[in-house]
Amino acid sequence: PTEAGVALLPLVVTASILSRFFGRLTDRIRPRILLVTGALLTGAGFLLLTLPDAGTSYVVGFLPPLLLIGLGMGVCQVPVTVVALNAAGPANVGTSSAINNMVARAGGLIAIAVFGLILAHGYNAVLPPRLEAAGIPEAAQQAIAMQRAKLAATVVPADLSAAQQSAVVFIIKQAFVTGYRWAIAAAGVMALASALMALCYLRRARSAP
């Protein structure tokens, strides 16, 4: 957990530093431009995160996409709030701010659940057929299936041969990578979809009375 948290620090730090800078630009640049640009950068970063596998170096495979996501979040974080507050008008700033914060918190909780389900589904879709194809005994397959909630932390049955244990470890890693890629790809697609929504919706809103 500590290593995972440290690994994500570049994203958090980049977004935090840049959000202040781009927040000042919101009064000079149309929010739609910042929202679309930030969402596109974020989506591209997520899609790049689908490329690494279990053996990829962090610096090569993970750090650049995380920095790109941090850049994208830094660009569009403040404009999202500005658009929400401006749309509500001066008389409803407090209500709009509360709704915006509530949606952000609820969205984070829902995302954890949804992307966790996507990862688990991808993992479980790959694991059983690969174990069967590798000739793993039925009893061992059932023991591994009972631990599916542990994902990559699944304990390999000790009664397997050394070769079978190595094969199971490899299959578990590959199944986890598959589920991870499904979840990250879904995040990337959603980020790109949000860029399209900002482009279309805010353009229509500009011509409204």
N, C-alpha and C positions, 0 to 999 in steps of 0.2 A: 504493500500500500504506500509506503514512503517513497519508493522508487517511482511508482506510477504518478504520485502527486508531484514529485520533482520534475518528472518528464513533461508534465503539462504546464509547468511554470512559464516557459517561453510564450505560450499562447496567452496566458493571463496577463503577464507583464506587458507584452506588446499591445494587447487590446486596451489595457488601462492607460498606458502612456499616450497612445494615439487618439483615444476617444476625447481627451481634453483638447488636443490640437484640432481635430476635425469638428469638435463641438463649436469652436470659435469660427470655423468656416461656414457653419450652417446659416449664419446671417448673410453671407456673401454668395454662397452657392445654393442653388435650388436643392431642397432635401431629396427630391426624386433622384437626382444624379448620384448623391451620396448613398442612398438606399440601394439603388440598383448596382452601383459599383461594389459596395461592401458585400452584398449578397452574392454577386458573381465571384468575387475573390474567395469568400467563405466556401461556396460550393466547389470551386476548383481545388481548394485545399483539402476538402473532404474526399473528393474523388482521387486525388493524389495519395491519400492515406490508404486507399484500397490496394496499392501496388506492393507494399512490403509484405514479407512472409515472416515465419517464426525465426528465421536466421538472419534477417536484415539488420544492419547496424542502425542504431538510433540516429546518429548524426546524419547518415546518408538517407535513410528511408522515412524517418518520422519528424526530425527537427524542421526541415524546410516546409513541409505541409502545415505543421503546427504554427509556424511563423506566418504563413500565408493566411491561415484562418484567423490568427490574432490581428493581422492587418485588416482583413475584411470586417471583423467585429469592431475594431477600432473606428473604421470608417462609418459604419452604419448604426452604432449603438446610440449615440446622442440624437441623430436625426429621427430615429423612431419615436423617441419621446417628444421631440419638437413637433413632429407631424401630429401626434396624438393630442397634444395640448392645443395646438393651433386649430385643429379641426373642431374642438369642443367650444372654442371661443373664450374670451376673458371671464365670462360669468360662470363658467363650468370648469375652471382650471383645476380646482381641488378634486372634483369628482373624476375628471379625466385622468389625473395623476394616479388616483387610487385604483381606477380600473386598469390602467397601464401596468402598474406594479403587480396587481393581482393576476393579470394574464401572464406576466413574465414568470411569476412564481409557479402558477399552476402549469404553465407550459413546460417548465423544467421538470416538475414531478411527472407529468404525463410522458415526457420524452424518455426519462429513465425507464419507465415501465414499458413503453412501446419498443424502444430500441433494444431493451433487454430481451423482450419476446422475440424480436427479429433475430437477434444473435442466437438465442436458444433454438429457434426453429431451424436456422441454417446448420447449426451444430448437430442437432438430432437428425436432420435429413441426410447428412453425410456419414455419420459415425456407424450406424448398424450395417449398411451395405458394405462398407470398406472392411469392417471387422469380419464379416462373413466371407468376403472375397479373399481375405488374408488367411483363412482357414483356422481362425481362433475357435476353440471349443465352445459349444453352446452354453455350458455353465459359466464360463468366463464372460461371454457376451452378456448374459443376464446380470452378472455381478456388476459389470460396467454400466449397463442400462439403469440399474438401480441408483447409480451415482450421477446420473446425467445432469442433475441440478448443480453439481460441482464444476461442470464444464472442464476446463483444462486442469483443474486440481484433482481430477479423478485418480483414485489410487488403483494401480495395476494389480490384478490378482497375483499373489505370490506363487501359486501352484503352476504357473506357466513356465515354459523353458525360457532361457535367456534370450534366444532369438525371437520367441513370441512376445516376450515383454518389450523388447526393443521395437518390434513392429507395432504393438499396441500404443506405445508412447508416441511414435511417429504419427499414427492414425489420429490419436486424440489431438495432437498439435495441429494437424492439417484440418480436422473438423472444426476446431476452434477458430482457425484462421478463416475458414469459409464463412462461419457465422459472423465473425468480426467484419468481413468484407461486405456481407449483406447489409449489416447495420450501418456501416460507414457510407456505403453507396446510397442507402435510403436517405441518410442525412444530407448527402451532397445533392441528390435530386430535389429534396425539399427546399434546400437553400436556393437552388437555381429557380425553382418554382416561385419562391418568394420574390426573387428579382423580377420575374415576369409579372407578378401581381402588382408590385410597386410601380413598374413601368406603365402598365395598363390603367390601373385604378387611379393613380395620382394624376395621370394625364387627363383622364375624364373629369376628375374633380376640379381641375384647374379652370375648365370652361363652365362650371356650374355657377349659378347666380349666388 
